[in-house]
Amino acid sequence: MPYVIGYGMRNKRQVSTAEKPTAKEALALVDALQRSDEEIKFIRSPHDGEIGIEMLRVLAKEEGAA
């Protein structure tokens, strides 16, 4: 299931997006963005709608167990 991550510079309105095919790949991108100067604006999936980072971690863990 694809995940769309919206991110951008802190205190800026401009939002860039990236799409990742799995929760595990989306989580890797989120972790990399958190280490940089980027802020996570949103995480969305077609099935779950808008989700938070902790829910993404749960979904990635479930993918690993399947």
TIGUPA-796328 format. One record per residue (C-alpha): residue in three letters; z, y, x. Coordinates in steps of 0.1 Angstrom, whole numbers, padded with zeros to 4 digits, always signed. Example, Ala and Ser with C-alpha at 12.3 -4.5 7.8 and 13.67 -1.06 7.14 Angstrom:
+-------+-------+-------+-------+
! nukol !    zz !    yy !    xx !
+-------+-------+-------+-------+
!   ALA ! +0078 ! -0045 ! +0123 !
!   SER ! +0071 ! -0011 ! +0137 !
+-------+-------+-------+-------+
***
This chain:
+-------+-------+-------+-------+
! nukol !    zz !    yy !    xx !
+-------+-------+-------+-------+
!   MET ! +0000 ! +0000 ! +0000 !
!   PRO ! -0009 ! +0034 ! +0015 !
!   TYR ! +0016 ! +0061 ! +0023 !
!   VAL ! +0009 ! +0098 ! +0026 !
!   ILE ! +0032 ! +0118 ! +0049 !
!   GLY ! +0032 ! +0156 ! +0046 !
!   TYR ! +0044 ! +0174 ! +0076 !
!   GLY ! +0044 ! +0208 ! +0092 !
!   MET ! +0062 ! +0233 ! +0114 !
!   ARG ! +0096 ! +0243 ! +0102 !
!   ASN ! +0097 ! +0275 ! +0081 !
!   LYS ! +0059 ! +0275 ! +0077 !
!   ARG ! +0040 ! +0269 ! +0044 !
!   GLN ! +0011 ! +0250 ! +0059 !
!   VAL ! +0013 ! +0213 ! +0054 !
!   SER ! -0008 ! +0186 ! +0072 !
!   THR ! -0011 ! +0151 ! +0059 !
!   ALA ! -0016 ! +0117 ! +0074 !
!   GLU ! -0022 ! +0084 ! +0056 !
!   LYS ! -0008 ! +0051 ! +0069 !
!   PRO ! -0016 ! +0017 ! +0053 !
!   THR ! +0018 ! +0002 ! +0056 !
!   ALA ! +0054 ! +0013 ! +0054 !
!   LYS ! +0061 ! +0002 ! +0089 !
!   GLU ! +0033 ! +0024 ! +0103 !
!   ALA ! +0044 ! +0053 ! +0081 !
!   LEU ! +0079 ! +0049 ! +0094 !
!   ALA ! +0066 ! +0050 ! +0130 !
!   LEU ! +0048 ! +0082 ! +0123 !
!   VAL ! +0079 ! +0097 ! +0106 !
!   ASP ! +0100 ! +0088 ! +0136 !
!   ALA ! +0075 ! +0104 ! +0160 !
!   LEU ! +0073 ! +0136 ! +0139 !
!   GLN ! +0111 ! +0138 ! +0138 !
!   ARG ! +0112 ! +0137 ! +0176 !
!   SER ! +0087 ! +0166 ! +0178 !
!   ASP ! +0089 ! +0201 ! +0163 !
!   GLU ! +0074 ! +0190 ! +0130 !
!   GLU ! +0093 ! +0187 ! +0097 !
!   ILE ! +0087 ! +0160 ! +0071 !
!   LYS ! +0077 ! +0178 ! +0039 !
!   PHE ! +0071 ! +0147 ! +0017 !
!   ILE ! +0064 ! +0110 ! +0017 !
!   ARG ! +0044 ! +0096 ! -0012 !
!   SER ! +0030 ! +0062 ! -0022 !
!   PRO ! +0009 ! +0054 ! -0053 !
!   HIS ! +0034 ! +0028 ! -0064 !
!   ASP ! +0067 ! +0046 ! -0058 !
!   GLY ! +0057 ! +0082 ! -0060 !
!   GLU ! +0076 ! +0106 ! -0038 !
!   ILE ! +0102 ! +0088 ! -0016 !
!   GLY ! +0127 ! +0097 ! +0011 !
!   ILE ! +0129 ! +0085 ! +0046 !
!   GLU ! +0157 ! +0060 ! +0038 !
!   MET ! +0136 ! +0044 ! +0011 !
!   LEU ! +0107 ! +0042 ! +0035 !
!   ARG ! +0130 ! +0024 ! +0059 !
!   VAL ! +0139 ! -0001 ! +0032 !
!   LEU ! +0103 ! -0007 ! +0023 !
!   ALA ! +0094 ! -0012 ! +0060 !
!   LYS ! +0122 ! -0037 ! +0063 !
!   GLU ! +0109 ! -0056 ! +0032 !
!   GLU ! +0074 ! -0057 ! +0046 !
!   GLY ! +0088 ! -0073 ! +0078 !
!   ALA ! +0106 ! -0099 ! +0057 !
!   ALA ! +0076 ! -0109 ! +0037 !
+-------+-------+-------+-------+
***
